[in-house]
Every structure is written in structure tokens, then in C-alpha cells.
């Protein structure tokens, strides 16, 4: 059964394809830069972990300050106290990450380890529940869930030492894969 898209969708897709083809060099450049930054993060993960922690600290701090201003400006709106609490919490989190980035990296690493643990368990349960409907493909989900559990074990078992490298390495891998996908997209657009 095929699904017919409205004519506007087809027009939008062709405009997107034309835009990507017209700017393929920009996508190629961005992909190369991301891949190089990712490789640098993978080569020196402690520095990348520290940089990510400091970056997140600034993000929380700035968003908290902005939240305070918006909350004060719209103080007549319902939920004023919750909004004020949320902004103060963001400022506190940002301040802590900036004042103690090494300890912040440890906390972020614990959160990432917990995420991989939960994600692994959920993915395995999903795979087992759908093994009849997904036939052979359910095993890929099972493998993904087991890999998530393995990553969680490596991170958590290595604490506190893994805090030095885990965030930086994971960000590096993400940047390399994102950069590679942009390079692939750019090269495919150039050929078309």
C-alpha cells in the first residue's frame, strides 16, 4: 500500500533537495569540522569531558538568568513560583558545574551511566516483547540493548576514573558519526 503525499510535500522535498545540492560544499565543510572535533575529543577525552561540563554549566547559568527575567516579567501568569524555582535551580546547577567542573563531570558521567543502563533494559524488553512481530529483526534490538548495558557497566564500574574520559569519548564518537553523515550527504548531493 503506497501513501500519497499532498503536492506541497513533494514540492517541499524538491526544494530541500535543491538547497542541499546548491550548498553541498557547506555541508561537506561542516561535516569535516565536526569529524575533526570528534577525533580530537576521542584523542583527549579528559579535556573534552571538562569542556562539555563547562559548556553545560554556562548553558544552565544563562538559561536560568533568562528564566528569572521572563518569570519576573510575566509574574501575573499562573505557575509563577514553579517557574521561579526552575530558573533558580538552573542557576544553581550552572554555578555548581562552573565552580567545580571536575566534580560536575563525575555527576554527568553517573547520569550517562544510569541512562545507558535504563536504555539497555528497556531496549531488551522491547526486543523480547516484539520478537514474534519483528521476526529476525528483533535480534538487532536485543544486541543494541546488550551493548547499552555493556557501556553502562564499563562507565559505572570505572567510576570515578571513567568520569575523566566517558563524556568526552561519547561526545567525540557522536561528533565523528554526525560529521561522517554530513560528509556522506554532501557527497551524495554533489553527485546528483
Secondary structure, 3 states (H helix, E strand, C coil): CCCCCCHHHHHHHHHHHHHHHHCHHHHHHHHHHHHHHHHHHHHCHHHHHHHHHHHHHHHHHHHHHHHHHHHHHCCCCCCHHHHHHHHHHHHHHHHHHHHCHHHHHHHHHHHHHHHHHHHHHHHHHHHHHCCCCCHHHHHHHHHHHHHHHHHHHHHHHCCCHHHHCHHHHHHHHHHHHHHHHHHHHHHHHHHC
